[in-house]
Amino acid sequence: MERCLEKEIMDGEEQVRAYAQADFSKENQWFVEQFLDTFPEFREGLILDLGCGPADIPIRLVHSCTEFNILGVDASALMITAAQEAIREANCGERIRAVCQRIQDVVLEERADAVISNSLVHHIPNPFQFWYALRQLAKPGAPVLVMDLLRPESVEEAQALVDHYAADEPEQLRLDFYNSLLAAFSEDEVAAHLAEMNLSRLLIDVPDERHWIVAGRVY
């Protein structure tokens, strides 16, 4: 099945509200544990979260380690508002900052000590923009963990995944999940993107039927 682009920025109020209120705790906690387990020696420094959404992953990360500081960026102003509210409620304002920016426009005074991203790549029409930004924003040797959806082989398979994993979710969230699956990349495509960008030290894995994950260090 060919990739079918979706809207790049999630800026509808209903969209953002449905996403922010959805329960992604299992997936987000798994992502946090993957980062901590993959890079056990990394316990302090600035983590850049590309596409931070409502900031659930940054909040979970700072609760796991007292030395992390996190800068979250997201192109959706409404999503950043939701993130900032969540950060305040979690009393993490001194250690997490969330700003509204496209990743192509992010400029740091110093490169990040680590870069993470969950469920952003499929939103970007040109994936090379994502990998280029990641490489430019990470310090040499910085830990990297990126996770995103895996494109199914057919629209029927995509709908089956929505029916299985989001059966009881609001219709807006179900629609967004379906469109995101169609906009996602295959394992082979991600591997080709990494090779093209000379990011061969980043390794791709497929942990389940919905996701691919890339981990390693940028040099």
C-alpha positions as CSV (number, residue, x, y, z in Angstrom):
1,M,0.0,0.0,0.0
2,E,1.3,3.4,-1.0
3,R,1.8,6.1,1.7
4,C,-1.2,8.5,2.0
5,L,-0.2,11.8,3.6
6,E,-2.3,13.3,6.4
7,K,-2.4,16.9,7.7
8,E,1.1,17.8,9.0
9,I,0.0,19.8,12.1
10,M,-2.6,18.7,14.5
11,D,-4.3,22.0,15.1
12,G,-8.1,21.2,15.4
13,E,-9.5,21.7,18.8
14,E,-11.4,18.4,18.8
15,Q,-8.3,16.6,17.5
16,V,-6.0,18.0,20.1
17,R,-8.5,17.4,22.9
18,A,-9.1,13.8,21.9
19,Y,-5.4,13.1,21.7
20,A,-4.5,14.9,24.9
21,Q,-7.3,13.0,26.8
22,A,-6.5,9.6,25.3
23,D,-4.8,7.0,27.5
24,F,-1.4,6.3,26.0
25,S,0.1,5.5,29.4
26,K,1.1,1.9,28.4
27,E,2.9,2.9,25.2
28,N,4.5,6.0,26.7
29,Q,5.8,4.2,29.8
30,W,7.2,1.5,27.5
31,F,9.0,4.2,25.5
32,V,10.4,5.7,28.7
33,E,11.6,2.3,29.9
34,Q,13.2,1.6,26.5
35,F,15.2,4.9,26.7
36,L,16.3,4.2,30.3
37,D,17.2,0.5,29.5
38,T,18.9,1.3,26.2
39,F,21.1,4.1,27.6
40,P,21.6,3.2,31.3
41,E,24.7,5.4,31.5
42,F,22.7,8.5,30.4
43,R,21.1,10.0,33.5
44,E,21.7,13.8,33.2
45,G,21.6,16.4,30.5
46,L,19.2,18.1,28.1
47,I,16.8,15.8,26.2
48,L,15.1,17.3,23.1
49,D,11.7,15.8,22.5
50,L,10.7,16.3,18.8
51,G,6.9,16.4,18.6
52,C,6.3,16.3,22.3
53,G,2.5,16.4,22.1
54,P,0.8,16.9,25.5
55,A,4.2,16.2,27.2
56,D,3.3,12.9,28.9
57,I,6.6,11.3,27.9
58,P,8.7,14.2,29.2
59,I,6.8,14.2,32.5
60,R,7.4,10.5,32.9
61,L,11.1,10.9,32.1
62,V,11.8,13.6,34.6
63,H,9.9,11.6,37.3
64,S,12.2,8.7,36.5
65,C,15.4,10.7,37.0
66,T,16.2,13.8,39.0
67,E,18.9,15.0,36.6
68,F,17.0,15.2,33.3
69,N,15.9,18.5,31.8
70,I,13.7,18.4,28.7
71,L,12.9,20.7,25.9
72,G,9.7,19.7,24.0
73,V,8.8,21.1,20.7
74,D,5.6,20.7,18.7
75,A,4.3,22.6,15.7
76,S,0.7,22.7,17.1
77,A,0.0,25.7,19.3
78,L,-3.0,24.0,20.8
79,M,-0.9,20.9,21.7
80,I,1.7,23.1,23.3
81,T,-1.0,24.7,25.4
82,A,-2.1,21.3,26.6
83,A,1.5,20.3,27.2
84,Q,2.2,23.4,29.3
85,E,-0.9,22.8,31.4
86,A,0.1,19.2,32.0
87,I,3.6,20.3,33.0
88,R,2.2,22.8,35.5
89,E,-0.1,20.1,37.0
90,A,2.8,17.7,37.4
91,N,5.0,20.4,39.0
92,C,7.7,19.9,36.4
93,G,8.0,23.5,35.2
94,E,11.5,23.9,36.4
95,R,12.7,20.9,34.3
96,I,10.5,20.8,31.3
97,R,9.9,23.5,28.7
98,A,7.5,23.2,25.8
99,V,7.6,25.5,22.8
100,C,5.6,25.8,19.6
101,Q,8.0,25.3,16.7
102,R,8.4,23.2,13.6
103,I,11.4,20.9,13.9
104,Q,12.9,22.5,10.8
105,D,13.0,25.9,12.7
106,V,14.5,24.7,16.0
107,V,17.8,26.4,16.9
108,L,19.6,25.5,20.1
109,E,22.3,27.4,21.9
110,E,24.0,24.1,22.5
111,R,23.1,20.8,20.8
112,A,21.0,18.4,22.9
113,D,22.6,15.7,25.0
114,A,19.9,13.2,23.8
115,V,17.0,13.3,21.3
116,I,13.7,11.4,21.5
117,S,10.6,11.4,19.4
118,N,7.3,9.5,19.5
119,S,4.8,9.5,16.7
120,L,6.0,12.5,14.8
121,V,7.7,11.2,11.6
122,H,4.5,10.1,9.9
123,H,3.2,13.7,10.1
124,I,6.0,15.0,8.0
125,P,5.6,14.9,4.2
126,N,9.4,14.7,3.7
127,P,10.9,12.3,6.3
128,F,14.5,13.5,5.4
129,Q,13.6,16.8,7.1
130,F,13.1,14.9,10.3
131,W,16.3,12.9,10.2
132,Y,18.3,16.0,9.1
133,A,17.0,18.1,12.0
134,L,17.7,15.3,14.4
135,R,21.3,15.0,13.2
136,Q,21.8,18.8,13.4
137,L,20.3,19.2,16.9
138,A,22.0,16.2,18.6
139,K,25.5,16.4,20.1
140,P,28.0,13.8,18.6
141,G,27.4,10.6,20.5
142,A,24.0,11.6,21.7
143,P,21.5,8.9,22.5
144,V,18.6,8.8,20.1
145,L,15.3,7.0,20.5
146,V,12.5,7.4,17.9
147,M,9.3,5.5,17.7
148,D,6.4,5.7,15.2
149,L,3.6,3.8,13.6
150,L,4.2,1.1,11.0
151,R,2.2,1.3,7.8
152,P,0.0,-1.7,7.2
153,E,-0.1,-3.5,3.9
154,S,-3.7,-2.6,3.1
155,V,-6.5,-0.2,4.2
156,E,-8.3,-3.3,5.4
157,E,-5.4,-4.1,7.8
158,A,-5.3,-0.5,8.9
159,Q,-9.0,-0.6,9.8
160,A,-8.5,-3.9,11.6
161,L,-5.8,-2.3,13.8
162,V,-8.1,0.6,14.6
163,D,-10.9,-1.7,15.5
164,H,-8.6,-3.8,17.7
165,Y,-6.7,-1.2,19.5
166,A,-9.1,1.8,19.5
167,A,-12.5,0.1,19.6
168,D,-13.8,2.1,22.5
169,E,-12.1,5.4,21.7
170,P,-13.9,8.6,20.4
171,E,-14.5,8.7,16.7
172,Q,-12.1,11.5,16.2
173,L,-9.3,9.5,17.7
174,R,-10.2,6.5,15.7
175,L,-10.1,8.5,12.5
176,D,-6.8,10.1,13.4
177,F,-5.3,6.7,14.2
178,Y,-6.5,5.3,10.8
179,N,-5.1,8.3,8.9
180,S,-1.8,8.1,10.8
181,L,-1.4,4.4,9.9
182,L,-1.9,5.2,6.2
183,A,0.7,8.1,6.5
184,A,3.3,5.9,8.3
185,F,6.4,4.4,6.9
186,S,7.4,0.7,6.4
187,E,10.4,-0.8,8.1
188,D,12.3,-0.9,4.7
189,E,11.5,2.8,4.0
190,V,12.9,3.9,7.4
191,A,16.0,1.8,6.9
192,A,16.5,3.5,3.5
193,H,16.0,6.9,5.1
194,L,18.7,6.2,7.7
195,A,21.1,4.9,5.0
196,E,20.5,8.0,2.8
197,M,21.2,10.3,5.8
198,N,24.3,8.4,6.8
199,L,22.8,7.4,10.1
200,S,23.9,3.8,9.9
201,R,24.6,3.7,13.7
202,L,20.9,4.0,14.4
203,L,19.3,0.6,14.3
204,I,15.7,-0.1,13.5
205,D,13.5,-2.7,15.2
206,V,9.8,-3.7,14.9
207,P,8.6,-4.5,18.5
208,D,5.0,-5.1,17.6
209,E,2.5,-5.0,14.7
210,R,1.9,-1.2,15.1
211,H,5.3,0.3,15.6
212,W,8.9,0.7,14.5
213,I,11.6,2.0,16.7
214,V,15.0,3.4,16.0
215,A,17.7,3.6,18.6
216,G,21.4,4.3,18.8
217,R,23.8,7.2,18.9
218,V,24.4,10.0,16.4
219,Y,27.9,10.7,15.2
